[in-house]
């Protein structure tokens, strides 16, 4: 059952991307009223497939929070079929990015509305409402910002989805950039939410390809720096490894220590507190030495109870 009172916190804002963020936000809404939360979601890995505009992180959050996500994969919808992809296989179309039949309805609707002139913020709000969500779900920007990955051995640049899905995150990365980020504007409501929130949470998301694209949008990082004491991050690295996804491989390739200490170093100019896993308790001193206050908790969200407890402790952890 979702929380129905506002005793835990006033207004909250969260920077989110990926399955870890979706799980955390689900736990957060068990302890905080959804109407008190604004989730600002990464759109750097959005891309077009089969003529349709796909927003993986926005959709993962939407499907998780509505209770319709695929528990086995962590992405997509439960009880999904792939008849359309099977049909495209027959024609030799590239189908390495698998879109389920039910999931296609979301992308068809989004693309139709965007082609009609609606902004991504407007469409996101419509989709969230259709799935019964009360949380304020906002894309980081209505402009196109694309995460681009440069491969070390041949210096080839790939889209995020090419590297992550098509190539299974196996090519060693040389660098990451966020195309057009410097020209983008934060979506309506983003700066206001970050400026007014009692607590700003950095969800346990990939620091490189989920959180950094959001920070690359002008003014967002600056607001966080100004409100550093209100910012609480949750480390996605536990005992030197990520729970899911390629954060550890990216951090290592980019010269960032694969630990909660590396996360703290990446976030230290805008994050006053970092929640780390109990298995990393021995690293708390190193996190503190960076000027980031370490708070120890169970961050392995193996079930909804642990996710809710982590969310409660994260909200309470603000300095």
C-alpha positions in Angstrom: 0.0 0.0 0.0 1.3 3.5 -0.9 1.8 6.1 1.7 -1.2 8.4 2.3 0.3 11.0 4.6 3.1 13.5 4.5 4.7 12.8 7.9 8.1 11.5 6.5 9.0 14.5 4.4 7.8 17.6 2.7 8.6 18.0 -0.9 11.2 15.7 -2.4 13.0 15.7 -5.7 14.9 12.7 -7.1 17.3 12.3 -10.0 16.7 8.9 -11.6 17.6 6.6 -14.4 17.6 2.8 -14.9 16.1 -0.1 -13.0 17.9 0.7 -9.7 16.1 4.1 -9.6 12.8 2.5 -10.5 13.1 0.1 -7.6 14.2 2.9 -5.2 11.3 5.1 -6.3 8.8 2.3 -5.8 10.1 2.0 -2.2 10.0 5.7 -1.7 6.3 5.8 -2.7 5.6 3.3 0.0 6.8 5.8 2.7 6.1 9.2 1.1 2.9 10.4 -0.7 3.4 10.3 -4.5 2.1 13.8 -4.8 5.0 15.1 -2.7 7.7 13.6 -5.1 9.1 14.9 -8.3 11.3 12.4 -10.2 13.6 14.0 -12.8 14.5 11.2 -15.2 17.4 10.7 -17.6 16.6 10.9 -21.3 20.2 10.6 -22.6 19.6 7.0 -23.8 16.3 7.8 -25.6 16.4 6.7 -29.3 14.3 5.9 -32.3 13.6 2.3 -33.2 11.3 1.3 -36.1 10.3 4.9 -36.5 9.1 5.1 -32.8 10.6 7.3 -30.1 11.6 5.1 -27.1 12.4 6.5 -23.6 13.9 3.5 -21.7 14.3 5.2 -18.3 11.0 7.0 -18.3 9.3 3.8 -19.3 11.1 1.7 -16.7 10.1 4.1 -13.9 6.5 4.2 -15.2 6.1 0.5 -15.5 7.7 -0.2 -12.1 5.7 2.4 -10.2 2.4 1.2 -11.8 3.3 -2.4 -10.8 3.4 -3.6 -14.4 7.1 -4.2 -15.0 8.7 -7.4 -16.0 10.2 -8.8 -12.8 12.6 -11.1 -14.7 14.2 -8.6 -17.0 13.8 -5.5 -14.9 12.7 -3.7 -18.1 9.5 -3.8 -20.2 6.1 -5.0 -19.2 5.0 -8.2 -17.5 3.5 -11.0 -19.5 4.9 -9.6 -22.7 4.9 -11.1 -26.1 7.1 -10.2 -29.1 5.1 -11.1 -32.1 5.8 -7.9 -33.9 9.6 -8.4 -33.5 9.2 -11.9 -34.8 7.5 -10.5 -37.8 10.2 -7.9 -38.4 12.8 -10.7 -38.1 11.1 -12.3 -41.1 11.9 -9.2 -43.2 15.4 -9.0 -42.0 14.9 -5.8 -40.0 17.3 -5.2 -37.1 15.6 -6.2 -33.9 18.4 -6.3 -31.4 16.5 -3.7 -29.4 13.5 -5.8 -28.5 10.2 -4.0 -28.1 7.3 -6.0 -26.7 3.9 -6.0 -28.2 2.2 -4.2 -25.3 5.2 -1.9 -24.8 4.8 -0.8 -28.5 1.5 1.0 -27.5 3.5 3.4 -25.3 6.0 4.2 -28.1 3.3 4.6 -30.7 1.4 7.0 -28.5 4.5 9.0 -27.6 5.6 9.3 -31.2 2.2 10.3 -32.4 1.9 13.0 -29.8 5.5 14.3 -30.3 4.9 14.4 -34.1 1.7 16.4 -33.4 3.8 19.1 -31.5 3.5 18.0 -27.9 6.6 18.3 -25.7 8.2 15.2 -24.1 7.1 16.6 -20.7 3.5 16.8 -21.8 3.5 13.3 -23.2 5.3 11.9 -20.2 2.6 13.4 -17.9 -0.1 11.9 -20.1 1.5 8.5 -20.1 2.0 8.5 -16.3 -1.6 9.5 -15.7 -2.8 6.7 -18.0 -0.9 4.3 -15.9 -2.5 5.7 -12.7 0.6 7.4 -11.3 0.4 10.4 -9.1 4.1 11.1 -8.8 5.3 14.2 -10.8 7.4 12.5 -13.5 9.5 14.9 -15.6 12.1 14.2 -18.3 15.4 16.1 -17.6 14.8 18.1 -20.8 12.4 18.4 -23.7 15.5 18.8 -26.0 17.4 16.0 -27.6 20.5 15.0 -25.6 22.2 11.8 -26.7 24.7 9.8 -24.7 27.5 8.8 -27.0 30.1 6.1 -26.2 33.6 6.1 -27.8 35.2 2.6 -28.0 38.8 2.3 -26.9 40.2 -0.1 -29.5 38.9 1.6 -32.6 37.8 5.1 -31.4 34.4 4.4 -32.9 31.5 6.4 -31.4 28.3 4.5 -30.7 24.9 5.4 -29.3 24.3 4.3 -25.8 21.9 1.6 -26.8 24.3 0.2 -29.5 27.0 -0.2 -26.8 24.7 -1.3 -24.0 22.2 -3.5 -25.8 23.5 -4.5 -29.2 27.1 -5.0 -28.0 26.2 -6.1 -24.5 28.5 -3.5 -22.9 31.5 -5.5 -23.9 33.6 -3.0 -25.8 36.0 -1.2 -23.5 35.0 2.5 -23.3 37.4 5.3 -24.0 35.1 8.3 -23.2 31.5 9.3 -22.8 29.9 12.5 -24.0 26.4 14.0 -24.0 25.6 15.3 -27.4 23.8 18.7 -27.5 23.6 18.9 -23.7 25.2 22.4 -23.6 22.4 23.7 -25.8 19.5 22.0 -23.9 17.2 23.5 -21.4 15.9 21.8 -18.3 12.3 20.8 -18.8 9.7 23.0 -17.1 9.5 22.3 -13.4 12.9 20.7 -13.1 14.8 23.8 -11.7 11.8 24.7 -9.5 11.6 21.3 -8.0 15.3 21.2 -7.2 15.3 24.7 -5.8 12.3 24.1 -3.5 12.7 20.4 -2.4 13.4 19.8 1.2 15.5 16.8 0.2 17.0 16.0 -3.2 17.8 12.3 -3.7 20.3 10.9 -6.2 18.9 7.5 -6.8 21.1 4.4 -6.9 21.6 4.9 -10.7 24.6 4.5 -12.9 26.7 7.7 -12.2 28.1 7.8 -15.8 25.1 7.2 -18.1 22.1 7.8 -15.8 23.0 10.7 -13.5 25.7 12.5 -15.5 23.4 13.2 -18.5 21.0 15.0 -16.2 23.8 17.0 -14.6 25.1 18.0 -18.1 21.9 20.0 -18.8 22.7 23.6 -18.0 21.7 25.0 -14.5 20.9 21.6 -13.0 24.3 20.9 -11.6 24.6 24.5 -10.4 21.4 24.2 -8.4 22.6 21.0 -6.8 25.9 22.7 -5.8 24.1 25.6 -4.3 21.9 23.2 -2.3 24.5 20.6 -1.5 23.4 20.1 2.1 20.0 19.1 0.9 21.3 16.4 -1.5 21.5 12.7 -0.5 22.9 10.1 -2.9 22.6 6.4 -2.7 25.6 4.4 -4.0 24.8 1.9 -6.8 28.1 0.1 -6.1 28.1 -2.6 -3.4 31.3 -4.3 -2.4 33.1 -3.2 -5.6 30.3 -4.3 -7.9 27.1 -3.0 -9.4 23.9 -4.9 -8.7 22.8 -4.6 -12.4 24.1 -2.8 -15.4 27.5 -1.6 -16.6 28.3 1.1 -14.0 31.4 -0.8 -12.7 32.8 -1.3 -16.2 32.3 2.3 -17.1 33.8 3.6 -13.9 36.8 1.4 -14.2 37.4 2.4 -17.8 37.1 6.1 -17.0 39.6 5.8 -14.1 37.0 6.1 -11.3 37.4 3.7 -8.4 34.7 1.1 -8.5 33.4 1.5 -5.0 31.2 3.8 -3.0 34.3 6.0 -2.6 34.5 6.4 -6.3 30.8 7.4 -6.3 31.4 9.9 -3.5 34.4 11.4 -5.4 32.2 11.8 -8.5 29.4 13.4 -6.5 31.4 15.4 -3.9 30.8 18.9 -5.2 27.0 18.6 -5.1 26.2 15.8 -2.7 26.4 16.3 1.1 25.5 12.8 2.2 25.9 9.4 0.6 24.1 6.2 1.7 26.4 3.2 1.3 25.8 -0.5 1.9 26.7 -2.2 5.2 29.1 -4.4 3.2 31.1 -1.2 2.6 31.1 0.0 6.2 34.9 -0.1 6.2 35.0 2.5 3.5 32.9 5.1 5.4 36.0 6.9 6.6 37.3 7.4 3.1 33.9 8.7 2.0 33.9 11.1 4.9 37.4 12.3 4.1 36.0 13.6 0.8 33.7 15.9 2.6 30.7 13.6 1.9 29.0 12.2 5.0 28.6 8.4 4.8 25.4 6.8 6.1 25.4 3.0 6.3 22.3 1.0 5.4 21.2 -2.1 3.5 21.1 -0.9 -0.1 20.5 -4.2 -1.8 16.8 -3.8 -2.7 16.0 -7.5 -3.0 12.4 -7.0 -2.0 9.9 -4.2 -1.6 10.3 -4.1 2.2 14.1 -3.4 1.9 13.5 -0.8 -0.8 11.0 1.0 1.5 13.4 0.9 4.4 16.2 2.2 2.3 14.0 5.0 1.0 13.0 5.9 4.6 16.6 6.0 5.8 17.7 8.0 2.8 15.1 10.7 3.4 16.1 10.8 7.1 19.8 11.0 6.2 19.9 14.6 5.0 22.4 16.7 6.9 
